[in-house]
Amino acid sequence: MSIEISDIKSYLRINHDEDDTYIEHLIDVSESFIKEQTGVEFTDGDKVYEQGILFLIAHLYDNRSAVTDKTVNTVPYTLDYIVKHIKNRGELEE
């Protein structure tokens, strides 16, 4: 696991354990998504990658249904910029 679940729960301001399994799933999904979009693997200590994972987890956690009576938000532009940065950085490192 790339980021500790306690750090993610703190970021999301969650103080219960009921969603831990779901959050662990979101960690895997978010890391895989960024890797597939960028071709770059997560490495410990990569703060930009970690922030991208956190943004995506927060988005997926808050918007977990395709049908809702609330406003559904698209993936934040900030995440798009982070993904582009990671991809560009990875291409420069090759």
DSSP file (Angstrom, degrees, kcal/mol; ACC not computed):
  #  RESIDUE AA STRUCTURE BP1 BP2  ACC     N-H-->O    O-->H-N    N-H-->O    O-->H-N    TCO  KAPPA ALPHA  PHI   PSI    X-CA   Y-CA   Z-CA
    1    1 A M              0   0    0      0, 0.0     3,-0.1     0, 0.0    23,-0.0   0.000 360.0 360.0 360.0 135.2    0.0    0.0    0.0
    2    2 A S        +     0   0    0      1,-0.2     2,-0.4    25,-0.0    48,-0.1   0.880 360.0  26.1 -76.9 -40.5    1.4    3.4   -1.0
    3    3 A I  S    S-     0   0    0     41,-0.1    -1,-0.2    47,-0.0     2,-0.1  -0.965  89.9-104.2-127.6 141.3    0.0    5.6    1.7
    4    4 A E    >>  -     0   0    0     -2,-0.4     4,-1.8     1,-0.1     3,-0.6  -0.381  23.0-131.5 -65.4 138.8   -1.1    4.7    5.2
    5    5 A I  H 3> S+     0   0    0      1,-0.2     4,-2.8     2,-0.2     5,-0.2   0.835 107.5  60.0 -60.7 -32.6   -4.8    4.4    5.6
    6    6 A S  H 3> S+     0   0    0      1,-0.2     4,-1.8     2,-0.2    -1,-0.2   0.879 104.5  49.6 -64.0 -36.5   -4.6    6.6    8.8
    7    7 A D  H <> S+     0   0    0     -3,-0.6     4,-2.2     2,-0.2    -1,-0.2   0.888 112.2  47.7 -67.7 -39.0   -3.1    9.4    6.7
    8    8 A I  H  X S+     0   0    0     -4,-1.8     4,-2.6     2,-0.2    -2,-0.2   0.922 110.8  50.4 -68.1 -43.5   -5.9    9.1    4.2
    9    9 A K  H  X>S+     0   0    0     -4,-2.8     5,-3.1     1,-0.2     4,-0.7   0.875 110.7  50.3 -63.2 -36.2   -8.6    9.1    6.9
   10   10 A S  H ><5S+     0   0    0     -4,-1.8     3,-0.6     3,-0.2    -1,-0.2   0.926 110.5  49.4 -64.4 -44.5   -7.0   12.1    8.4
   11   11 A Y  H 3<5S+     0   0    0     -4,-2.2    -2,-0.2     1,-0.2    -1,-0.2   0.888 116.2  42.4 -60.8 -40.6   -7.0   13.9    5.0
   12   12 A L  H 3<5S-     0   0    0     -4,-2.6    -1,-0.2    -5,-0.1    -2,-0.2   0.532 111.0-123.6 -83.7  -6.6  -10.7   12.9    4.5
   13   13 A R  T <<5 +     0   0    0     -4,-0.7     2,-0.5    -3,-0.6    -3,-0.2   0.924  56.7 154.3  60.5  47.8  -11.5   13.8    8.1
   14   14 A I      < +     0   0    0     -5,-3.1    -1,-0.2    -6,-0.1    -2,-0.1  -0.919  23.7 177.4-107.5 128.4  -12.9   10.4    8.8
   15   15 A N        +     0   0    0     -2,-0.5     2,-0.3    -5,-0.0    -1,-0.1   0.019  55.9  75.3-121.3  28.5  -12.8    9.2   12.4
   16   16 A H        -     0   0    0     -7,-0.1     3,-0.2     1,-0.0    -2,-0.0  -0.869  68.1-137.1-131.9 168.3  -14.5    5.8   12.1
   17   17 A D  S >  S+     0   0    0     -2,-0.3     3,-1.5     1,-0.1     4,-0.3   0.404  76.0  99.4-105.9   1.0  -13.5    2.4   10.8
   18   18 A E  T 3  S+     0   0    0      1,-0.3     3,-0.3     2,-0.1     4,-0.2   0.799  89.1  40.7 -61.4 -30.4  -16.6    1.4    8.8
   19   19 A D  T 3> S+     0   0    0     -3,-0.2     4,-2.9     1,-0.2    -1,-0.3   0.258  79.8 110.0-102.7  11.9  -15.2    2.4    5.5
   20   20 A D  H <> S+     0   0    0     -3,-1.5     4,-2.6     1,-0.2     5,-0.2   0.899  79.9  48.3 -56.8 -44.5  -11.6    1.1    5.9
   21   21 A T  H  > S+     0   0    0     -4,-0.3     4,-2.0    -3,-0.3    -1,-0.2   0.919 113.7  47.7 -62.6 -42.9  -12.0   -1.7    3.4
   22   22 A Y  H  > S+     0   0    0      2,-0.2     4,-2.3    -4,-0.2    -2,-0.2   0.908 111.6  50.1 -64.3 -42.1  -13.5    0.7    0.8
   23   23 A I  H  X S+     0   0    0     -4,-2.9     4,-2.0     2,-0.2    -2,-0.2   0.900 108.4  52.5 -64.3 -40.8  -10.7    3.2    1.4
   24   24 A E  H  X S+     0   0    0     -4,-2.6     4,-1.8    -5,-0.2    -1,-0.2   0.897 109.4  50.3 -61.0 -39.5   -8.1    0.5    1.0
   25   25 A H  H  X S+     0   0    0     -4,-2.0     4,-2.6     1,-0.2    -2,-0.2   0.915 108.7  51.8 -62.2 -43.6   -9.8   -0.4   -2.3
   26   26 A L  H  X S+     0   0    0     -4,-2.3     4,-2.8     1,-0.2     5,-0.2   0.835 104.9  56.7 -64.4 -32.2   -9.7    3.3   -3.3
   27   27 A I  H  X S+     0   0    0     -4,-2.0     4,-2.5     2,-0.2     5,-0.2   0.956 110.6  43.4 -61.1 -49.6   -5.9    3.4   -2.6
   28   28 A D  H  X S+     0   0    0     -4,-1.8     4,-2.4     1,-0.2    -2,-0.2   0.920 115.8  48.2 -62.2 -45.0   -5.3    0.5   -5.0
   29   29 A V  H  X S+     0   0    0     -4,-2.6     4,-2.7     2,-0.2    -1,-0.2   0.920 113.2  47.5 -62.2 -44.9   -7.6    2.0   -7.6
   30   30 A S  H  X S+     0   0    0     -4,-2.8     4,-2.3     2,-0.2     5,-0.2   0.911 112.8  47.5 -66.1 -43.3   -6.1    5.5   -7.4
   31   31 A E  H  X S+     0   0    0     -4,-2.5     4,-2.2    -5,-0.2    -1,-0.2   0.924 114.5  47.2 -64.1 -43.0   -2.5    4.2   -7.5
   32   32 A S  H  X S+     0   0    0     -4,-2.4     4,-2.8    -5,-0.2    -2,-0.2   0.904 110.4  53.1 -63.8 -41.6   -3.4    2.0  -10.5
   33   33 A F  H  X S+     0   0    0     -4,-2.7     4,-2.2     2,-0.2    -2,-0.2   0.942 111.5  44.3 -59.7 -49.0   -5.2    4.9  -12.3
   34   34 A I  H  X S+     0   0    0     -4,-2.3     4,-1.9     1,-0.2     6,-0.4   0.906 113.8  50.7 -65.8 -40.1   -2.3    7.3  -12.0
   35   35 A K  H  X S+     0   0    0     -4,-2.2     4,-3.2    -5,-0.2     5,-0.2   0.925 112.0  47.1 -61.8 -44.4    0.2    4.6  -13.1
   36   36 A E  H  < S+     0   0    0     -4,-2.8    -1,-0.2     1,-0.2    -2,-0.2   0.853 114.7  47.1 -66.7 -34.2   -1.9    3.7  -16.1
   37   37 A Q  H  < S+     0   0    0     -4,-2.2    -1,-0.2    -5,-0.2    -2,-0.2   0.790 128.1  23.7 -75.6 -28.1   -2.3    7.4  -17.0
   38   38 A T  H  < S-     0   0    0     -4,-1.9    -2,-0.2     2,-0.2    -3,-0.2   0.690  88.6-130.3-112.7 -24.5    1.4    8.2  -16.6
   39   39 A G  S  < S+     0   0    0     -4,-3.2     2,-0.4    -5,-0.3    -4,-0.1   0.570  70.9 122.6  77.6   8.8    3.4    5.0  -17.1
   40   40 A V        -     0   0    0     -6,-0.4    -1,-0.3    -5,-0.2     2,-0.2  -0.896  57.4-137.7-110.0 131.6    5.2    6.0  -13.8
   41   41 A E        -     0   0    0     -2,-0.4     2,-0.2    -3,-0.1    -9,-0.0  -0.592  28.2-105.9 -83.9 147.2    5.2    3.7  -10.8
   42   42 A F        -     0   0    0     -2,-0.2     2,-0.4   -11,-0.1    -1,-0.1  -0.501  35.6-168.0 -69.8 137.9    4.7    5.1   -7.3
   43   43 A T    >   -     0   0    0     -2,-0.2     3,-1.9     3,-0.1     6,-0.1  -0.985  32.8 -95.9-125.9 142.5    7.8    5.3   -5.2
   44   44 A D  T 3  S+     0   0    0     -2,-0.4     3,-0.1     1,-0.3   -41,-0.1  -0.253 110.0  26.1 -55.0 136.1    7.8    6.0   -1.4
   45   45 A G  T 3  S+     0   0    0      1,-0.2     2,-1.4     2,-0.0    -1,-0.3   0.387  77.8 134.4  92.0  -3.5    8.4    9.7   -0.7
   46   46 A D    <>  -     0   0    0     -3,-1.9     4,-2.5     1,-0.2    -1,-0.2  -0.660  32.3-175.6 -81.2  94.8    7.0   11.0   -4.0
   47   47 A K  H  > S+     0   0    0     -2,-1.4     4,-2.2     1,-0.2    -1,-0.2   0.808  78.2  53.4 -66.3 -32.6    4.9   13.8   -2.6
   48   48 A V  H  > S+     0   0    0      2,-0.2     4,-2.1     1,-0.2    -1,-0.2   0.944 111.7  45.3 -67.7 -46.9    3.4   14.8   -5.9
   49   49 A Y  H  > S+     0   0    0      1,-0.2     4,-2.4     2,-0.2    -2,-0.2   0.917 112.2  52.8 -60.9 -44.4    2.2   11.3   -6.6
   50   50 A E  H  X S+     0   0    0     -4,-2.5     4,-2.6     1,-0.2    -1,-0.2   0.907 108.4  50.0 -58.5 -42.8    0.9   11.0   -3.0
   51   51 A Q  H  X S+     0   0    0     -4,-2.2     4,-2.8     2,-0.2    -1,-0.2   0.893 108.9  52.3 -65.7 -38.5   -1.1   14.2   -3.5
   52   52 A G  H  X S+     0   0    0     -4,-2.1     4,-2.4     2,-0.2    -1,-0.2   0.920 110.1  48.6 -60.5 -43.8   -2.5   12.8   -6.7
   53   53 A I  H  X S+     0   0    0     -4,-2.4     4,-2.7     2,-0.2    -2,-0.2   0.923 112.1  49.2 -61.5 -44.8   -3.6    9.7   -4.9
   54   54 A L  H  X S+     0   0    0     -4,-2.6     4,-2.6     2,-0.2    -2,-0.2   0.921 111.0  49.3 -62.2 -44.9   -5.2   11.7   -2.1
   55   55 A F  H  X S+     0   0    0     -4,-2.8     4,-2.3     1,-0.2    -1,-0.2   0.929 113.9  45.7 -59.3 -45.7   -7.1   13.9   -4.5
   56   56 A L  H  X S+     0   0    0     -4,-2.4     4,-2.8     2,-0.2     5,-0.2   0.911 112.3  50.2 -68.3 -41.6   -8.4   11.0   -6.4
   57   57 A I  H  X S+     0   0    0     -4,-2.7     4,-2.9     2,-0.2     5,-0.2   0.936 111.3  49.4 -59.9 -46.0   -9.4    9.0   -3.3
   58   58 A A  H  X S+     0   0    0     -4,-2.6     4,-2.2    -5,-0.2    -2,-0.2   0.915 112.7  47.8 -59.7 -43.2  -11.2   12.1   -1.9
   59   59 A H  H  X S+     0   0    0     -4,-2.3     4,-1.5    -5,-0.2    -2,-0.2   0.945 115.2  43.8 -63.3 -48.3  -13.1   12.5   -5.2
   60   60 A L  H  < S+     0   0    0     -4,-2.8    -2,-0.2     1,-0.2    -1,-0.2   0.872 113.6  51.5 -66.7 -36.7  -14.0    8.8   -5.5
   61   61 A Y  H >< S+     0   0    0     -4,-2.9     3,-0.5    -5,-0.2    -1,-0.2   0.912 114.9  41.8 -65.6 -42.4  -15.0    8.7   -1.8
   62   62 A D  H 3< S+     0   0    0     -4,-2.2    -1,-0.2     1,-0.2    -2,-0.2   0.703 121.8  40.7 -78.8 -20.2  -17.3   11.7   -2.1
   63   63 A N  T 3<  +     0   0    0     -4,-1.5    -1,-0.2    -5,-0.2    -2,-0.1  -0.518  68.8 141.4-126.7  62.3  -18.8   10.7   -5.4
   64   64 A R    <   +     0   0    0     -3,-0.5     2,-0.4    -2,-0.2    -1,-0.1   0.427  55.4  65.9 -90.7   2.9  -19.3    7.0   -5.1
   65   65 A S        -     0   0    0     -3,-0.1     3,-0.0     1,-0.1     0, 0.0  -0.976  61.6-152.7-126.9 138.7  -22.6    6.7   -6.9
   66   66 A A  S    S+     0   0    0     -2,-0.4     2,-0.5     1,-0.1    -1,-0.1   0.726  92.2  51.4 -76.3 -21.4  -23.4    7.4  -10.6
   67   67 A V  S    S+     0   0    0     -3,-0.1     2,-0.3     2,-0.0    -1,-0.1  -0.973  73.8 141.9-120.2 125.3  -27.0    8.3   -9.6
   68   68 A T        -     0   0    0     -2,-0.5     4,-0.1     2,-0.2    -5,-0.0  -0.985  55.4-130.5-155.8 161.1  -27.6   10.9   -6.9
   69   69 A D  S    S+     0   0    0     -2,-0.3     2,-0.2     2,-0.1    -1,-0.0   0.412  90.6  78.9 -93.2   0.4  -29.8   13.7   -5.9
   70   70 A K  S    S-     0   0    0      1,-0.1     2,-0.4     0, 0.0    -2,-0.2  -0.524  99.2 -82.8 -99.4 170.2  -26.7   15.8   -5.2
   71   71 A T        -     0   0    0     -2,-0.2     2,-0.5     1,-0.0    -2,-0.1  -0.602  42.4-143.3 -72.0 129.2  -24.4   17.6   -7.6
   72   72 A V        -     0   0    0     -2,-0.4     2,-0.3    -4,-0.1    -9,-0.1  -0.844  14.3-148.0 -97.1 129.2  -21.9   15.2   -9.1
   73   73 A N        -     0   0    0     -2,-0.5     2,-0.1   -14,-0.1   -10,-0.0  -0.746   8.4-128.1 -99.4 142.7  -18.4   16.7   -9.6
   74   74 A T        -     0   0    0     -2,-0.3     3,-0.1     1,-0.2    -1,-0.0  -0.340  52.3 -69.2 -75.3 167.8  -16.0   15.8  -12.3
   75   75 A V        -     0   0    0      1,-0.1    -1,-0.2    -2,-0.1     5,-0.1  -0.387  67.4-100.9 -59.3 132.0  -12.5   14.9  -11.5
   76   76 A P    >>  -     0   0    0      0, 0.0     4,-1.5     0, 0.0     3,-0.6  -0.186  17.3-126.8 -59.6 144.5  -10.8   18.1  -10.2
   77   77 A Y  H 3> S+     0   0    0      1,-0.2     4,-2.4     2,-0.2     5,-0.2   0.840 108.7  66.1 -57.3 -33.8   -8.5   20.0  -12.6
   78   78 A T  H 3> S+     0   0    0      1,-0.2     4,-2.2     2,-0.2    -1,-0.2   0.907 100.2  48.9 -57.4 -42.7   -5.8   19.8   -9.9
   79   79 A L  H <> S+     0   0    0     -3,-0.6     4,-2.8     1,-0.2    -1,-0.2   0.907 108.4  54.2 -64.0 -40.9   -5.6   16.0  -10.3
   80   80 A D  H  X S+     0   0    0     -4,-1.5     4,-2.3     1,-0.2    -2,-0.2   0.913 109.5  47.6 -59.3 -42.9   -5.4   16.4  -14.1
   81   81 A Y  H  X S+     0   0    0     -4,-2.4     4,-2.3     2,-0.2    -1,-0.2   0.888 111.4  50.4 -65.8 -39.3   -2.4   18.8  -13.7
   82   82 A I  H  X S+     0   0    0     -4,-2.2     4,-2.7    -5,-0.2    -2,-0.2   0.929 110.4  49.4 -64.8 -44.3   -0.7   16.4  -11.2
   83   83 A V  H  X S+     0   0    0     -4,-2.8     4,-2.4     1,-0.2    -2,-0.2   0.920 112.0  48.5 -61.0 -44.0   -1.2   13.5  -13.6
   84   84 A K  H  X S+     0   0    0     -4,-2.3     4,-2.8    -5,-0.2     5,-0.2   0.898 111.3  50.7 -62.7 -39.7    0.3   15.5  -16.4
   85   85 A H  H  X S+     0   0    0     -4,-2.3     4,-2.8     2,-0.2     5,-0.2   0.936 110.7  47.6 -63.4 -47.1    3.2   16.6  -14.3
   86   86 A I  H  X S+     0   0    0     -4,-2.7     4,-2.4     2,-0.2    -2,-0.2   0.913 113.9  48.4 -61.0 -42.5    4.0   13.0  -13.2
   87   87 A K  H  X S+     0   0    0     -4,-2.4     4,-2.1    -5,-0.2    -2,-0.2   0.941 113.9  45.4 -63.6 -48.2    3.8   11.8  -16.8
   88   88 A N  H  X S+     0   0    0     -4,-2.8     4,-1.9     1,-0.2    -2,-0.2   0.897 113.0  50.5 -63.0 -41.1    6.0   14.6  -18.1
   89   89 A R  H  X S+     0   0    0     -4,-2.8     4,-1.6    -5,-0.2    -1,-0.2   0.908 109.7  51.5 -63.2 -41.7    8.5   14.1  -15.3
   90   90 A G  H  X S+     0   0    0     -4,-2.4     4,-0.8    -5,-0.2    -2,-0.2   0.878 108.5  50.8 -63.1 -38.4    8.6   10.4  -16.1
   91   91 A E  H  < S+     0   0    0     -4,-2.1     3,-0.4     1,-0.2    -1,-0.2   0.855 109.3  51.5 -68.2 -34.3    9.3   11.1  -19.8
   92   92 A L  H  < S+     0   0    0     -4,-1.9    -1,-0.2     1,-0.2    -2,-0.2   0.825 106.4  54.8 -70.0 -31.0   12.2   13.4  -18.8
   93   93 A E  H  <        0   0    0     -4,-1.6    -1,-0.2     1,-0.2    -2,-0.2   0.681 360.0 360.0 -77.1 -17.5   13.7   10.7  -16.6
   94   94 A E     <        0   0    0     -4,-0.8    -1,-0.2    -3,-0.4    -2,-0.1   0.487 360.0 360.0 -73.9 360.0   13.8    8.2  -19.4
